[in-house]
Amino acid sequence: MNRPQFRDILAAVDEASDLELRVQAGPTPGAVTLTLDRPHRKNALTPGLVQRLGRALDDLIVDSNVRVFILRGAGGAFCSGADLNTITKAQGDEVGERIDEFHHLIRTIVYAPQPVIAVVDGPAVGFGADLALSCDLRVFSSNGYLEEGFVKVGLMPDGGGTYFMPRFAGARAFEYLALGTRLPAAHCAELGIANWVIPDDQLDAFVQECSGELCRAAPLAMRNIKAAVRAHDRAQLGSVLASEKAGQSQLLASEDFQEGVRAFLEKRAPHFSGR
């Protein structure tokens, strides 16, 4: 049986997508761009969007003609994390299932043989921050920023943030996670989170240039370099995600989380009780 060709797989994935996720070939041959397209919510992730993004990656990583993935958001935002309007509706076993779906995205990016570039234009907040940190390369616009803001609604990082942030920020990782500190693009560059910070009007051209260079590189060498560089991540990530899932499941059932969401929606400071 003949293997499906890259264009056939891409067409099938794109046909199954809806307006919340755009899957496109390019901007250079061998590159695939996946765009989160909920700009009215700063590309906050619903369960359906998480599932569709996961399926798109699963379908495309098996094709050797795909040399690089580009993950970005529409409308001047990368991703503002999980959509609080949907996450608060999860009950019982569904909570764990939703976390597993988010974790599947992180694992897929880390284990994908192809490099994954995150284009951070505007906010990468909450799980959006973890999603960017999980990628192999990060291109920030001058307006890009990263914020592990889980604590502000009574939660903890749950996309590998407690693993990725210490690798970049060292002794300051707890500070950034515990205070939900906003890290502007320039500071992300100092920490090594941002590989490049590019002026807004040059961002697309730079992404095209960067992805083109990766696509033209020797594919077997590229895959083996990624496997070697990310070997430690792959060995450690499972236990980290399991720990984050256990902690987050407890926090999602807390009164503090409910208060955090209410305060966020009402645009006021939360009053946490420790229950």
Beta strands, then each sheet from edge to edge (+ up, - down):
strand 1: 21-25
strand 2: 31-36
strand 3: 68-73
strand 4: 116-120
strand 5: 123-125
strand 6: 137-141
strand 7: 145-147
strand 8: 182-184
strand 9: 196-198
sheet 1: 1+ 2- 3- 4- 6- 9-
sheet 2: 5+ 7+ 8-
end
